[in-house]
Amino acid sequence: MSMPLTIRAEEMAGADRLTRVIDALAEVFADLSAGRTSSPPRTIVQHGPQRELLAGTAVWERRGVGSVKITTLTPDNPDRGLPLIHGVVVLTDLATGRVTALLEGAELTAVRTGAVAGLATRLCAPADAEDLAVVGAGVQARALVRAVSAVRPIRSVRVYSRTPGRTERFAQWVRDTAGTPVRVTVCDTAKEAVADAAVVCTTTSTDDSEPLVAADWVAPGAHVNVIGGTHENAIEVDPALLGDAFVVVEERSAAREEAGEVRAALAAGLIDVTDLHELGTLTSGPALRDDARTSVFRSVGLAIEDTATASALYEVVTAGG
């Protein structure tokens, strides 16, 4: 019996592989919204303040694959010099039941998180968006810079986080890895970073219900990716922003359960459930948003995304791409 292929973090890198993942996610979201596949809820076991053990599994019939991901979330790990997330993803072949690959879970999560936001940016942000603001300076922030830069001609990155040393390292990483000349600015406040940016990404591990980004800081017509927060009531962006924005989610039911900004906006009557547009409806239909209207993508992460990401990476690695 052949052993599963091991796919390490470094084998997930590269703009071409990221683009393949974004394209696979576009397909899987179209299937999800059309009812051709599903994404079962994750199992979450809390063990201490905001520490979690998570398990998620899903199958993607179109590609004939399934996956199981086991991850741990430990918010104080960065203070120890350790990653926020550890984990592994097991990819299976549906026809034979064979385990085909084991993928490093933390890096796959980062690639997937960035790629989902990259897909939302590709679908919603102005085509000429050049200015990117990032609130947060960790692993997920790096993933979003890579993904947004893959779909838009980013020339300027402004960053703010509450940890100055990490922020400076992040800024230097952007300078060192940008494929084209990029102006990088470390900002003293989130407001300074966000002002006038065409694309805004919030990527923190906040557990607070007080927003880090006020609604009136966001420029009209900007696109905002909200991916952070450690639980279902954590808020990065003022829910008032959703009231006038084109709001995009992965899946309505998941957003209502897990997305702090969506939950707060619904509770306050700022939006209705029908105002939540699923990514899959955007990938499979005509554009519903014009560039004059602000858009907000609120991600929670779904098991089916891990399946699609693992499948795309496995295909490109085995093909020698």
C-alpha positions in Angstrom: 0.0 0.0 0.0 1.4 3.4 -1.0 1.9 5.9 1.8 0.1 9.3 1.7 2.0 12.2 0.1 3.3 14.7 2.7 2.9 18.3 1.6 5.0 20.7 3.7 4.4 24.4 4.2 7.1 25.4 1.7 5.4 23.4 -1.0 2.3 25.5 -0.7 4.1 28.7 -1.5 4.0 30.6 -4.8 1.7 32.9 -6.7 0.8 30.2 -9.2 -0.4 27.8 -6.5 -2.3 30.6 -4.7 -4.1 31.3 -8.0 -5.0 27.7 -8.4 -6.4 27.7 -4.9 -8.5 30.8 -5.5 -9.9 29.3 -8.7 -10.8 26.0 -6.8 -12.5 28.0 -4.1 -14.6 29.8 -6.8 -15.8 26.4 -8.0 -16.5 25.0 -4.6 -18.5 28.1 -3.5 -20.6 27.9 -6.6 -21.3 24.3 -5.8 -22.1 25.2 -2.2 -24.6 27.9 -3.0 -26.2 25.7 -5.7 -26.7 22.9 -3.2 -24.3 20.5 -5.0 -22.1 20.2 -1.9 -22.3 21.1 1.8 -20.0 22.1 4.6 -20.9 20.4 7.9 -20.3 22.5 11.1 -16.9 22.1 12.7 -16.5 20.5 16.1 -15.0 22.9 18.6 -13.8 22.0 22.1 -12.7 24.9 24.3 -10.1 24.1 26.9 -9.3 27.3 28.8 -9.6 31.0 27.9 -10.1 31.2 24.1 -8.1 28.0 23.6 -9.7 25.6 21.1 -9.3 22.2 19.5 -11.2 22.2 16.2 -12.0 19.4 13.8 -13.7 19.9 10.4 -14.6 17.5 7.6 -16.2 17.9 4.2 -16.4 16.2 0.9 -16.3 17.8 -2.5 -18.1 15.6 -5.0 -17.0 17.5 -8.1 -13.3 16.7 -7.4 -14.0 13.3 -5.8 -12.2 14.3 -2.6 -12.8 14.6 1.1 -10.7 16.1 4.0 -10.4 16.1 7.7 -8.6 19.0 9.4 -7.6 19.0 13.0 -6.2 22.3 14.4 -5.5 24.0 17.7 -6.0 27.7 18.3 -3.9 29.2 21.1 -4.2 33.0 21.2 -1.2 33.6 23.6 1.1 31.5 21.5 2.6 34.4 19.6 3.8 35.9 22.9 5.7 32.6 23.3 7.2 32.8 19.9 4.9 30.0 18.7 2.3 30.0 15.9 -1.3 30.8 16.7 -2.4 27.7 14.8 -1.1 24.1 14.7 -2.7 21.3 12.7 -2.8 18.8 10.0 -5.2 18.1 7.0 -5.9 14.6 5.7 -7.0 14.4 2.1 -8.9 11.3 0.9 -10.0 9.9 -2.4 -13.8 9.3 -2.4 -13.7 6.5 -4.9 -11.3 4.3 -3.1 -11.3 5.7 0.4 -7.5 6.0 0.2 -5.7 8.7 2.2 -3.8 10.5 -0.5 -2.1 13.3 1.3 -1.2 14.8 4.7 -0.8 18.6 4.5 0.7 20.9 7.1 -2.4 22.4 8.7 -1.3 25.8 9.9 0.1 26.8 6.5 -2.9 25.4 4.6 -5.2 27.4 6.9 -3.2 30.5 6.1 -3.3 29.9 2.4 -7.0 29.1 2.5 -7.8 32.2 4.5 -5.9 34.4 2.2 -7.3 32.8 -0.9 -10.9 33.2 0.3 -10.3 36.9 0.9 -8.5 37.0 -2.4 -11.5 35.6 -4.2 -13.8 38.1 -2.4 -11.4 40.9 -3.4 -11.4 39.7 -7.0 -15.2 39.7 -7.1 -15.8 43.0 -5.2 -12.9 45.4 -5.2 -12.4 48.1 -7.9 -10.2 46.6 -10.6 -7.7 49.4 -10.3 -7.4 49.1 -6.5 -3.7 50.0 -5.5 -3.8 50.9 -1.9 -4.1 48.2 0.8 -4.5 48.7 4.5 -3.9 45.9 7.0 -4.9 45.9 10.6 -2.9 43.1 12.2 0.6 41.8 11.5 0.6 38.0 12.0 0.5 35.0 9.8 -3.0 35.7 8.5 -2.0 39.3 7.6 0.8 38.0 5.4 -1.5 35.5 3.7 -3.9 38.3 2.9 -1.2 40.6 1.5 -0.1 37.7 -0.8 -3.7 37.0 -1.9 -4.9 40.5 -2.4 -1.7 41.3 -4.4 -2.4 38.3 -6.6 -5.7 39.7 -7.7 -5.2 43.5 -7.6 -2.2 45.8 -8.6 -1.2 46.7 -5.1 1.4 49.5 -5.0 1.0 50.8 -1.4 0.5 48.9 1.9 -0.2 50.6 5.2 -0.1 48.5 8.3 -1.1 48.9 12.0 -1.0 46.5 14.9 -0.8 46.8 18.6 2.6 45.1 18.7 5.2 47.5 17.3 8.0 45.0 16.9 5.9 42.5 15.0 4.5 45.4 12.9 8.0 46.4 11.8 8.9 42.8 11.0 5.8 42.5 8.9 6.5 45.7 7.0 10.0 44.5 6.2 8.6 41.2 5.0 6.2 43.0 2.6 9.2 45.0 1.3 11.3 41.9 0.9 8.7 39.7 -0.8 6.8 42.1 -3.0 7.1 41.1 -6.6 6.7 44.7 -7.8 7.8 48.0 -6.1 5.5 48.6 -3.1 5.5 51.5 -0.7 5.1 50.2 2.9 4.1 52.4 5.8 3.8 51.6 9.4 1.0 53.6 11.0 0.5 54.7 14.6 -3.2 54.1 14.5 -5.7 51.9 12.7 -7.5 55.1 11.5 -4.3 56.3 9.8 -3.9 52.9 8.1 -7.5 52.6 6.9 -8.1 56.2 5.6 -8.5 56.3 1.9 -7.4 52.7 1.3 -9.1 50.9 -1.6 -8.8 47.5 0.1 -8.9 47.1 3.9 -8.1 43.8 5.7 -8.5 43.2 9.4 -6.6 40.1 10.6 -6.4 40.3 14.4 -7.0 37.8 17.2 -9.2 40.1 19.1 -11.8 38.7 21.6 -13.4 42.1 22.2 -16.8 43.3 21.1 -15.5 46.9 20.6 -14.6 47.5 17.0 -11.0 48.2 16.0 -12.1 50.0 12.8 -14.9 52.7 12.9 -17.4 52.8 10.0 -16.5 56.4 9.0 -12.8 55.6 8.6 -13.5 53.4 5.5 -13.5 55.3 2.2 -16.7 55.1 0.1 -16.4 52.4 -2.5 -13.6 50.5 -0.6 -13.6 46.7 -0.2 -13.1 45.4 3.3 -12.1 41.8 4.2 -12.8 40.9 7.8 -11.3 37.6 8.9 -10.2 38.0 12.5 -11.7 37.5 16.0 -11.5 34.5 18.3 -15.2 33.8 18.9 -18.7 34.4 17.5 -19.1 37.8 19.3 -15.7 39.2 18.6 -15.8 42.4 16.4 -13.0 43.9 14.3 -15.1 46.4 12.2 -18.0 48.6 13.4 -21.2 46.7 12.5 -22.7 50.0 11.3 -20.5 49.7 8.2 -22.6 46.8 7.1 -25.7 48.8 7.1 -24.9 50.7 3.9 -22.5 48.2 2.4 -22.7 45.2 0.0 -22.2 42.4 2.5 -20.6 39.2 1.4 -20.3 35.9 3.4 -19.3 32.4 2.6 -22.6 30.9 3.8 -25.5 32.7 5.4 -26.1 30.1 8.1 -22.5 30.0 9.1 -22.2 33.8 9.2 -25.3 34.1 11.4 -23.7 31.6 13.9 -20.1 32.7 13.9 -19.5 36.2 12.4 -19.5 38.8 15.2 -20.2 41.8 12.9 -23.0 40.1 11.1 -24.6 38.9 14.3 -24.4 42.4 15.8 -25.7 44.1 12.6 -28.7 41.7 12.4 -29.5 42.2 16.1 -29.5 45.9 15.7 -31.7 45.8 12.6 -29.0 47.3 10.4 -29.3 44.5 7.9 -31.6 41.6 7.1 -30.6 38.1 6.3 -31.5 38.7 2.7 -28.7 41.4 2.7 -26.1 38.7 3.1 -24.7 37.7 -0.4 -23.0 34.3 -0.6 -19.7 34.1 -2.5 -21.0 31.3 -4.6 -23.8 33.4 -6.0 -21.2 36.0 -7.1 -18.9 33.5 -8.8 -21.7 31.9 -10.7 -23.8 34.9 -11.7 -23.6 38.5 -13.0 -21.9 41.1 -10.7 -24.3 42.5 -8.2 -22.1 45.4 -6.9 -20.9 48.6 -8.5 -17.6 50.2 -7.6 -19.3 53.2 -5.9 -20.6 51.1 -3.1 -18.5 49.9 -0.2 -18.3 46.1 0.1 -17.6 44.0 3.2 -16.6 40.4 3.2 -16.9 38.7 6.6 -15.2 35.3 6.7 -15.6 32.6 9.3 -13.9 29.7 7.5 -15.7 26.6 6.4 -14.5 23.0 6.2 -15.3 22.7 2.5 -12.7 25.5 1.9 -10.0 23.3 3.4 -11.1 20.4 1.2 -10.9 22.6 -1.9 -7.5 24.1 -0.9 -6.0 20.7 -0.1 -7.3 19.3 -3.4 -5.9 22.1 -5.5 -2.5 21.9 -3.7 -2.3 18.1 -4.1 -3.1 18.4 -7.8 -0.4 21.0 -8.5 2.2 19.2 -6.4 1.6 15.8 -8.0 1.6 17.4 -11.4 5.0 18.8 -10.7 3.8 22.4 -11.1 
